[in-house]
Amino acid sequence: MTRPEAGPLGIFGGTFDPIHYGHLRLAETAREALGLGRVRLIPAGQPPHRATPGAAGAHRLAMARLAAADNPAFEVDPAEVEAEQASYTILSLERLRAELGARRPLVLLLGVDAFLGLPTWRRWTELFDFAHLAVANRPGYSLGGAAMPPALAEQVNRRQAAPDTLGAAPAGRLVQFAMTPLAISATDIRARYGLGCGETEPGPWRCRHVRGRRRSPRPGTSRSRRRAVRVRGGTSCAAHRARPCRGASRHRCLRGTPAGGLR
């Protein structure tokens, strides 16, 4: 028998290549705004809607576990990374419903851009059969003012509800919550750290490594670049005994931003 849990369970999936503070902030903001008992992070194994991730699934899963370790309300689900198939959200929700039972409220967390692209997802209208959907919006922004396909607009009109109603049913409702966006993106982190940080880096980073893991070098990467991480001046890093990390193809930043955030 599934043990009882306090509050609905938030479900937050993504490529997490790499996971960063923007992801963690969305998850924690949703937990507080929606009264979620916990949030389960699900790194995608083989995302069908985008290019193959730069980091292998095992590395992205390890980074997600590191990132979630400081928050007791977060947990990490390895199933999509471990599955040998494309990572479709509907399949994960079917699995979670079978695991957690028919009565547990599940809340799928989405950014507004992902929500507006929902009609391109596999069996997207069935998502509401397995979970509520919660959309993170900029403060003062409403889905009612967004341009969206008619089929999606019809679902919005039918299913919008107040956040405090999520615990009253296991699935089927649509809610919104406000979140001030951070100026940080996984794309920019990959660009800055994929082949090392230049001397024009706009400030030091606090970071953590997936220790003992090595990424395959990119084609054309020199042997010197593939060797050990070079360490220069800056702030501390847990993986280097209070020394800073700079420039490594296997480097992935999990914590902190330079002043003003990434641009």
N, C-alpha and C positions, 0 to 999 in steps of 0.2 A: 504494500500500500504506500502511495506517495505521501510523505510527511507534509503536514500543513505548513504554509508559508504566509507571512503577513504581507498583504498587499499584492497587487498584480506584478507579474514578471515582465520587465522590459527586455526586448530583443533588439540588439543593435548589431547588424552585420555590415561588413565592408571589406575591401581589399586590404586596408591597413598596411600600406606599402610606402612608408612605415606608419604605424600608429603614432599620434601626436596629441598635444594638449587640446587641439580643437575637437578631436573625437571624444576625449575624456570629459571635456567641458559639456558637450552636448549630452552625454550619458548622465552626468551628475545633475545637470539642469533639469533634464526630463524626470529623473528620479524624485527630485524635490518638488517640481511643479505638478507632477501627476500622481504623487503618492505611491510610487512603485516600491515594492519590497526589496527587489534586487534588479540588477541589470546584467544580462548575459551578453557578452561580446562574442561574436562569431566571425572569425577571419574566413574569408572566402578561399576555397581551394583553387578552383578553376572558374573565375568570373566570366560569364558568357557575354557580357555587354561591353567589355573593354579589353585592351591588349593584355597579354600575359604579364603578370607582375614582375618587377625587376628582381625582387627577393623571392627565394623559394618559400613554399608554404610553411615548411618547418621553421624557418627563420622568422617569418611573420607571426606565426603562432607563439614562438618563444618571446618575441618582443611584446605581443599583446599580454602575455602572462606577466612579464616584468612590469608593464604599465599598469596593470590592474592590481598588482600586489599590495599597493598602499591604500586601497579602498576596500573595506570589508563588504561593501554592498555590490561589488563587481565580481563576476565570475567569467571564465573563458571556456568556450565550447570548441573542442577540436574536431568535431564531426565532419565539417565541410572540407577541412584540410586533409583529413584522413580518407575521405571518400574518393574513389576513383571515377568521378563523374563531374559534370558541370554543376556549379553551385547555384541552383535555382532556389529562390526564397520559399516558394510554395512547398518544395520538398522538405526544407528544414522545418517549416511550420507543421507539416503533417507529422514529421518525426517528433517534434516537441509536444504536440498534442497527444500523441500516443504515449509518450514518456510521462507527461505530467497529468494526464487525465482530462476529461471533458469539462470540468468545472473551473479550473484555474484560469483566471483572466490573463491573457497574453497581450502585450502591447508592442507592436512593431514600430520602432523609432526611425524616422526618415527626415532628411533635410528637404526643404521645399523643392529644390531642383530635382532630386530623386523622385519626389511625389509627382511632380508634373510630368515626368517620363514614365509613370506607372503603366500606361496602356501598352508599352513595348515589352513589359515583363510577361513571362510565361504564366498563363492562367491567372491573370492579375485580379479579376473580379472575385476569384475564390479566396484571395487573401483574407477577406472580411469574414469568411466562414471559420477561420482558424484563429484570428487575432483582431484586436482593435488596431487602428493605425493612428499614430501621433506624429504630427508634422511640426518641425522646429522652424519658426518664423522670426524674421527681424521684428523688433518691437514696433507696434503700430501697423504691421502688415497683416493683411487678411487674404486667405485663399479666394474669398469672394471677388476680389479685384484682379485676380490673375487670369490670363488667357490660358485656356486649357481645352482639350478635346471635349466634345459634347458628352461622350460616355463618362468621362471622368467628372465633369461638372454635375452630371446627374447623380453620381455616387456622393459627391460632396453635399448636394442639396438633401439627399435622403438620409445621410448618416451622421451629419455634424451633431455633436453633443458636448456637454460640459465635461471638463476633466474629472470632476468629482463623481461622475457616473460610471467610470471605468470598472470599478469593483462590483457593479451590480449585474454584470453579464460577462461571459467568458470571451466574447468576440463581437465584431460587427459594427463598432462605432468609430467615428473619426473625430479627433480632437486636435487642437493646435496649442502650442506653447511658445512663449517668447524667449528668444536667445540672442544676445548681442554677439555677432560673429567676431571671431579672432582673425587677424591678418596673418594666417599661417596655412600652408597647404603641403600635402605630401609631395606634389609635383615639384615645388620649389626646394623642399628638403632634399629630394633625390638629386636635383640639379646641382645643389651646393655641395653635397657630400658624396656623390657618386664616385668622383675621382679626386676628392680631397678639397680642402678649403684654401682659398687664396688668401694672400696677405691683406686684401681689401675687405675681408670679412667684417661686417659692421658691429662687431662686439663678440665677446666670448659666449660659448654655450655650455650649460651643464648637460651632461649626457651620460647614458648608460649603454653598455655593450651587451650583446648576447655573447657571453664569454665562451671561448673554446669553439665557436662556430666560424666557418670560413665560407665566404661566397666565392663562386667561380669567377675568375677575372673576366672582364669584358674583353672582346676581341681587340687586339692591338695594344692592350695594356702592357707596359714595360715590366720586366722582371723586378726592377727596383720598386715599382709601385705595388707589386704583388707581395712584397715582403712585409715585415712587421710594421705596425702602426707607428708613425712618427709623432712625437709629442713635443709641442712647443708651448710658449707662454699663454696664460689665460686662466680660466677658473678650474675648479676641481672636477674630477671624474671618478665615480665609484670603481671603475674598472682599472684605474691606473694610480691607486693609492694617493689620492689628492693631487695628482697631476692632471693637466688638461689633455683632451683628445683633439687632434687635428689631423685631417687628411688621411683617410684610408678607404679603400673601395668596399671594405666590409663594415664600415661605420654606419650606424643608424642612430639618429638622435631621438630620444624619447622625452626629454624634459627641458623646459626653459626656452626663451626666445631672446634674441638681441633686443635692445631698446627700440620700441616702435614696431616690433614684430617683423615677420618676413614680408617682403614686398615682391 
